[in-house]
């Protein structure tokens, strides 16, 4: 059955708007990103959400006390007058330019007719224009006035307002504003985990570890004990929190002793029992203190249809090796490419899922392109098992990006850019480890400018964080040179 989404629920696309003001009118159209990204992926179907019809019994003759004729005329006139007022109000607001919309917001505040829905709708409309005009600070002043004068109204959609304020503070590199927002972010995390997770992604991308640690420490007791968060959601939050604590400790002291009792005690707040040997291996790999010798045969895997024990054992062995390889990749990124731990881990998480899904055939059959001009190429289907499962292919990467980051239910630009921008580093790492040849690296990189352009187009339509386009523009310039 299609998933039902409430009109006032957060839009699953991640825009920060309510569903009714975002994707609801388009719930039977094709995904807006499909022409740009995910050509092989079937267009995700939109949830068939509709408002419930009025119960027929409300107008049934057997219930005379509820018929329209029984409604006092004065009450009906008042209701009609209010309805007409708001219809005119929204007509005027929608037709107003940017400056007039801001004036109408202040006028609505002054007149004392602002409520939660009106405030959210007005601010949502002004938001995009404020970003386009480069007036994020001015937009923040609107939120500040609402918070100060109408705290109960502000509270209704506080999670959305905080997400905008954090986005603006990141773009403006306002460290003080971020610290001020930390307690509010921790407070909303408990009841708005779906809204907060993309905020964590943005903060991790920008290496805001001190802020992240402050937030997870304050939010953890509420998240852990919440009856409304699924067990896997609590586990995911705990894993992120432990990573943030560890990364911050390593940034402060790169020579940190792996048996440091204070660190272990901190981590055990989130992980009940730490496997000490696994923990030592993990930290040794991500810090570059240890490396492992690999061969291509270590990652040669073909998914079998049989659910037998042998197949499960082979899959578990593949997963174990892949995790160790990618922990080592984090160490390579941090200590040879100067990528911060938090961004490296953001990318590693999705590289792992990409390789695993590809090895299991979950990203579809792959294509092999004939040589020659792009418009004259003919694609041929070939066996699902690729020559090198670790080396990204255009088709499977295209599908993965579309489904994981830009589908109907997701909009995760920071994770997408973190992964995509580090593909050249991943390929260099594989070549250095003897797990890919120079020719395989080149063939993997050659078609990527098409995906790079698609990502630039998508991010251009959502300019919340303009810094995300910088690595993509840099890639395009290098490709053109």
Secondary structure, DSSP 8 states (H G I E B T S, - for coil): ------TTSB-TTSSSSBGGGTTGGGTTS--TTTTTS-SSS--------------GGGG-TT-GGGSGGGS-HHHHHHHHHHHHHHHHHHHHHHHS-HHHHHHHHHHHHHHT---HHHHHHHHHHHHHHHHHTT-HHHHHHHHHHHHHH-HHHHHHTHHHHHHHHHHHHHHTT-HHHHHHHHHHHHHHHTT-HHHHHHHHHHHHHTT-HHHHHHHHHHHHHHHHH-TTS-HHHHHHHHHHHHHHHHHHHHHH-TT--TT-HHHHHHHTTT-SS--HHHHHHHHHHHTTS------GGGG-----S--SHHHHHHHHHHHHHHHHHHHHHHHHHHHHS---HHHHHHHHHHHHHHHHHHHTTTT---EEE-SS-GGG--EEE--SS-S-TTS--HHHHHHHHHHHHSSTT---HHHHHHHHHTHHHHHHHHHHTTSS-HHHHHHHHHTHHHHHHHHHHHHHH-TT-TTHHHHHHHHHHHHH-
